[in-house]
Amino acid sequence: MLRVTTSTFCLFCHRMRLLVPPSASSSTHPIKKPENQHTVNSLYDLSVDVRKIRKLKGWILTESTAYVSETADLLRDMGADAAAISRILETHPEAVLCPPEEVATQRELWESVCPRKKELMSIVEKFPASFFALTRHSHQRANILYFLSLRLSKRIISKMMASAPQSFSRPVEQNQEVVHTLRETYLDLGGDEGNVRVWLQKLLIQNPYILLRPAQAWRDSVGFLREQGFSTEELLSLVSNLRASIAELHPAAMQLALAYIQETFSCSAEELRQTVIRCPAVLYYSLPTLMGRYQGLMDAGLSAEQVKESPNVLELTTQIVLYRMDKLASYGYDVRSGSLGVIVGTKKDFEMSYGKLQLRQQRPLFNPVAPL
């Protein structure tokens, strides 16, 4: 039995006093830094919801130096109206802490790839954190010049700067290494030299963050798929379909997914490769996701053979599959006894299939009024 004595409590209190900072021992409530009233009033004058900033990022209002009017003037000069200025400062109030000369340089860099005021202002409204992210301008300028040298369109470069600003804040040599790996991979798989630029643009549009992935990640993913027996043509098809996603795949995770699909479908290695070609998504879905979706299809009354014939159904969540099955059933089409081809694909694909079924059901088989 543990005996607690007065000396025990005293020793405990002594240790706690040693662990607690001196400032905390003097007061139970930390001293709150007062707000910069000039900043608050300037934001009110611009119809900015100061309560929202105070609730989410109150520390900005306590900074001794802020450039509210200067930031508003710059945005106004770029074509922003009063409502846009208010929205931008509410969404990214950190903008008022950026020195005007730094923002002016940033504007100059962005205008080099997006010279139209209206388009640039649209980007700033959607991605204010990217525009006001003050990084080393030398890195930004070098990366912009590099991507222009690749003959990438300015529109794509501006979108990359907006959605993945980290790619422009690091040394240009790192981006050069990744692009070199992408180019070599494409050519090694039989890609045409004349299509490299177009292919690269598609990759960067789909996922600008691909540049932040190590070049070795590309080599590992492609090397793993090559070991699985995919031909050069099949690998090029996979890389083109998966595009930037392939750099995010890990060989160990792909191995688990492939083993599960092969066991579930009871298929040979060749049949497994054809399944992957028809549905590349099985490579980047995690094992729990694949298992959950397959079990959902079985619970809905579908057969393993149906899924094997239309593996793209695994790209849909169970909720979407059930919704489409119910919608088709209202017109007398039972998916359980037919092909899954009518429910796979995008929402647009399904609506087209559903519309054709509606027309077929509504068209009369015999019209007694029509002339023979």
N, C-alpha and C positions, 0 to 999 in steps of 0.2 A: 504493500500500500504506500502511495506517495504522500509524504508529509510536507505540507506547505507551511513555512514559518514566516515570521515578520522579516527576517533577514533575507529570505528568498525573494520577497516582493521588493525589498530595497535594492537588491542586486539587479533585479529585472529593470526597475525604474532607472537605475544608473546607466545600464546598457542602452536603454531606449534614448536617454538624453544624449548619449554619444552619437547615436545614429541620426537624430533629428537635426537638420540645419539650424544654425542660430537664428535665422530670420523667421523660421517656422515656430520656434519656441517663444518668440516675443509676441506673436500675434497669430490667431487662428485664421485670419482672413488676409490674403496677400494684398499688398497695396496696388490698387488699380490705377494704371497710367491714364491721365486725363486725355480726352479727345482734343484734337487740333480743331478748334472752332472755325478757323478760316476754311479748312478742308470741308468740314460739315456744311457750312453755309454755301460754299461754292457748288457743292453737289446738289443741295436743295435748289439753288438757282437754275440748275440744269434739269430739274424735275426728276432727279435720281431718287429711287427708293432707298433712303439712308438706313431705314430700319432693317431692310434685307441685308445690307452690307454689315450693319452692326451685329446682326444675329449670326452671320456665317463667317465674316472676315473682319471682325471688329478691330483687330490690330492695325489695319490700314488707316483707320481714322485717328489713331494715336501717334502716327509718324510725324515727326517735327517738320519734315520737308515733303511737300506734295505739289504736283504740277497739274492741278485740275483744269484751270482755264487754258493753259498751254496745250494740254492734250485735247481739249474740246476744240480749240482753234485749228489744230492740225487735222482732226477728223472732219471739221467743217470745210476746210480747204480741200480735202479729198473728196468732198461731195456728200457727206453725211448730213442728214437733216436733224432737227432737234430730237425727234423720237429715236432715231438710230443711235445718236450719241448717248442718250439716256440708257438704251438697252445695252450698249457695249460696256458702259461703265458699271452697270449693275451686274452684268455677267462676269466681267473681268476687272474689278476695281483696282487690281494691282497696276493697271495701266497708268494711273495718276502718279505712281512712284517712279516712272521711267523719265530720266532727264530728257528734255526736248531735243538736244543735239544728238543723242543716241537714237531717238525715234526718227529723227530726220534722216539719219543714215540708213536706218532700217527701211524707211519708205523708199529711199532711192534704190536700194537693192531689189525690193519687191516690184517697183515700177520697171525695172530692167527686164522682167519676164512677164509683167502684166501691166502694160502701159495705159490701158483704158481705165479711167477713173471708176466707172460704174462697176466693172468686173472686179476690180481690186477692192472696192468698198463692200461688194457682196461677200468676198472672201473674208475681209476683216470682221464683218458682222457675224459670220458663221464660226470663224476661228480667231477670236481676238487674242487668246492666249498664245497662239503661234506668232501673230504679228508683233505682239509686245514682248515676246521672249527675247530679251537682249542677250545675245551670245556673242562670241568673237566674230566680228564682221569679216575678218580676213578669211576665216573658214567658210563662211557663207558665200563670200564673193568667189573663192576658189572653186567651191562645189558647183555654183551656178555656171561658171565658165566651163567646167568640165562636162556638165550635162549638155550644155549647148554645143560643145565640141562633138558630142555623140549624135548630134542632129535630132535630139529629142525636141518636141514642140514646146514652146514657151508655156502653153496652156497646161501641159502635163507637169512641167517643172513647178509652176505656181501651185498646182494641186498638191504636189509632193511637199512643198514648203509649208503648205497649210495643214495637211493631215499628218505629216511625219517630220516636224521641224528638227528633231534630233539628228536626222540624217545629214542636215546641213551645218550642224554645230560641231561636227567632229572633223578631224583632218581628212582632206580629200583623198589621201592615199588609201584609206580604209574603204571608201566607196569604190575606188578604182580596182581594188583587189576583188571585191564582190562582183562587180560588173565583168571583170575579166573571167572569173570562174563561170558566170552565167553564159557568157559568150562561148567559152571553150566547151562547156557542157552541151550547148545547143548544136555546135558544129560537130562535136564528136559523135552525137547521136544521129547525124545525117542531115541536120538542118542546112538550109540554103544560106550562103553568105549574104545574099541580097535581102533576105527576110529577117536578119538579126535585129535590125533597128525596130521593125514593127513588132517582133516578138518581145523584145525588151520593153517596149512601151506598154504592151498589154500586161506584162508582169507588174510593172510599176504602177499602173492604173489600178489593178486589182488589189495590190497590197504594197503600198509604199514602204512599209516596215521591213520588207525583205532585205533592204540594205543594212539593217541593223543585225541581221543574222550572220554569224561567221561564215566565211566562204567554205570552210570545212564541212558545215552542216549540209550544204548542197552535195558535196562529194560523197559524204556518208550515205545520204538518202538514195542517191542514184546508184551508188556502188552496191547497196543492199538489194535494190530491185534487180540489178544486173545479175546478182548471185542467185536470185530466184528463178532465173531462166528466161526472163523477158528478152525478146530480141531487140535489136537497135531501133527498128521501126516502132515496136510496141512501147519502148521506153520514151521515144520522142513523142508519141501520142499521149502517154501518161503525163510527161512533164508539161506538155502544152495544155492539157486539160486541167491539171492540178495547178499549173502556173506557180504563183508565189507560195501556195500552201505546201509544196514539196519541201521547202527549206525548213518548215516547222515540224516535219515528221521525224520521228525517232525510230531507228531500226528495231529496237526492242518492242516498242508499241505496235509497229507494223507486223512484226513476227507473231505477236499474240492475236492480232486481228485476222491474219491470214490462216493461222492454225484453227481458229474458231470457225471461220467460214468453211474451210475444207472439211472439218469434222461434221459440221451441221449439214452441209449439202452432200456429204459422202462422195466427193468428187476427186478426180485425179489432179495431178499437178498442172496438166495442160488445161483442164476445165477450170481450175482455180484461176489461172492467168487470164482466161477469157472472161471470167466473172469480174475480175478487177478491171479489165479493159472496158467492159460495159458499164461498170459502176466503180469508178476510181475513188468514190467517197468512202468505201470500206477501209481504205488505207489510213484516213485521218480521223475516223470515228474511234473513240476509245472503246475498249472491250465492254465495259458496263453499258455503254450506249447501244452497241450492236446487239448485245444479249437482251437488253430491255425492249428494243424495237422488234426483234425477231419473236420474242415471247408474246408481245402485244399482237403481232400478226396471227400467231397460233391461237391465241385466246379469241380473236375475232372470227375464227373458223376457217382461216386460209390454210393451205397445205404447204409443206416444205417444197414440193415440186413446183408449185406456183411461184414461190419466192425465188427458187433457183432459176426459173425461166425468165423472171423479171426482177433481177436483183436491185434495180433502181428504186424499188418500193422501200428499201431500207433508208433511202434519203429522206423519207417522210416520217414525221412523228406519228405515234399511234393515234393521237387525236385527229390529225388530218386524214389518216386512212379511214377511220370510223365515220368521219363526216362525209367523205366522198362516197363511201359504201352506202350510207343511208340515203344520200341524195340520188344515187343511181337506182337504189331499190324502189324509190317512189315511182320510177318509170318502168318497173318490172325487170330490171337487170340485176341478177344475182351474181356478184363478183366471185362468190365461193365456188361456183360451178363454171366459171369462165376464165378469161385471161385478165391479168392484172394490168395489162397495157393501157386500159382506159382510165386508171386512177394514178398512174405514175406521171412524173413530169411536173412542170411549174403550174401555178394556178391558171395561167392563160391556156396551157395545154389541156388541162382538165376541163375548163369551161368550153373549149372547142369540142371535145369529145362528148360532153354533156349536152351541148346544143344540138349536135348531130343526132343523139339519141332522142331528144325531144321531138325533132322534126320527123324522125322515123315513126314515133308513136302517134303523132298528130295527123300524119298523112293517111287519108282513107284508102282502104284497099280496093273499094269499088264505089263508084259514084253513079247512082241510077239515073241522074239527070243528064250526064254527059252523053253525047252521041256515040253510037257504036262505031 
